Amino acid sequence: MGGRIALYDWLNNLQRWWTAVPTVSDPAERFCRWLEGNAGFTEVRIVRKLTGGNANVTSLVETATGPLVLRHPPTNTVSDLAGAGISREFRFISVIAGNAPVAEPILYCDDVEILGAPFSLTRFVPGTAITDTLPPAYSNSIATIDAVGTALIDALAKVHAITPVPEGLGDVKKARNFVARQIERWRAVRLASKVRDLPLVEVLGTWLAENVPEPEAVRIVHCDYHLDNVLMDPIEPKVRAILDWEMATLADPLVDVGLVTAMWNRDESLPLGFAFVQRVSNVKGVIGGGELAQRWASSTGLSLSNLSYFQAFALWRLAVIVEGAYVLFRNGQVDGPYERSLEHDVPALLDAAQRIAQIKGIA
């Protein structure tokens, strides 16, 4: 009898233990266990998703030694391209860390059996992303917005000051043709998936292709640099970390300078594409994009002789890339406020690119 009671108690204890342990078929739990067993962290748990970014899932992870940020492609739409973006982002921030403000890289893992997709981990950086309003602790003044702008361009200059280009990031010789390859690529994409008449795609694309300047330098470029993609200190205008490096590459650094200065302090009397991006700078009296570019040039020692070209290129490229989301909307594959807004945002970006290009003599 005693033996049967002992066996019964053992089975009950086993059942209680089994039901208390989350199933390892759960990707989140499997990830937490893997991190504890392979990376030296304890008390790991995924807390919540973080806002920001469209392409990848970003989540806050708590550990006994502090918070981390988990990045991975959506597990239900994993592709080699999406996984490559996470890998590229981690590779670039690993060489940028210590030279410019980025989150501290912790690890990258391409084993899809753990989480369902390749993933990376970085240290959590407290901060705030600015879009249409300043953080509560900032004074709402021209001087404050100017300080935000100079912090934004100074952080970019630190990235572009990394020279020589570290090995393992790409072919520097091939990078000299980045702009020409981008124009050719996106013209072909838009031609193959056309859902409306946008003549400026071809008019500007042709002009840009025929006037690609020879790069003065090849550096690390972010490829999507604007105020929405940095974390600012919540107390003072200071960049804590540049985010979203999945599009990073090697190219003429004016690729970045062109975009950030074209989007800064725009004339609101004109149609604006993505009016909410860097909205805080669209105020009379705020430092202009040209002045920010001059600050960048003074810091890096590089020329601004082709700045107008790269501003036009940046807006054209942005327009033709995001037109892809509008194509999905028109084809009934997606339907959200972002995709709907592209009906007006894409033409507005193309119009702005044309106005800049006209300065350089476009017909």
Secondary structure, DSSP 4 states (H G I P E B T S, - for coil): -HHHHHHHHHHHHHHHHHHHSPPTTSHHHHHHHHHHHHS---S-EEEEEPP--SSSEEEEEE-TT--EEEEE--GGG--HHHHHHHHHHHHHHHHHBTTBS-PPEEEEE--HHHHSS-EEEEE----B--SSS--TTS--SHHHHHHHHHHHHHHHHHHHT--SPPTTS--HHHHTTHHHHHHHHHHHHHHHT--S--HHHHHHHHHHHHTPPPPS--EEE-SS-SGGGEEEPSSSS-EEEE---TT-EEE-THHHHHHHHHSSS--TTS--TTTTTTGGG-STTSPPHHHHHHHHHHHH----TTHHHHHHHHHHHHHHHHHHHHHHHHTTS---HHHHHHHHHHHHHHHHHHHHHHHTT--
